[in-house]
């Protein structure tokens, strides 16, 4: 149906599986690193740390815009 011989189909499947496993491994590692950096679910204090981040962004934008003019 695909036009591949059985040996070619096995080789293609082998290469596909290697690529899939490598992609999955990179994705799992990336998810673990992001989880360490910023957990997806709030802790006991909730998402209170986001308020500090927003204030930091506001200060940075004010500093940037004050230097434009």
Secondary structure, DSSP 8 states (H G I E B T S, - for coil): --S--HHHHHHHHHHHHHHHHHHHHHHHHHHHHHHHHS-SS-BTTBTTHHHHHHHHHHHHHHHHHHTT-
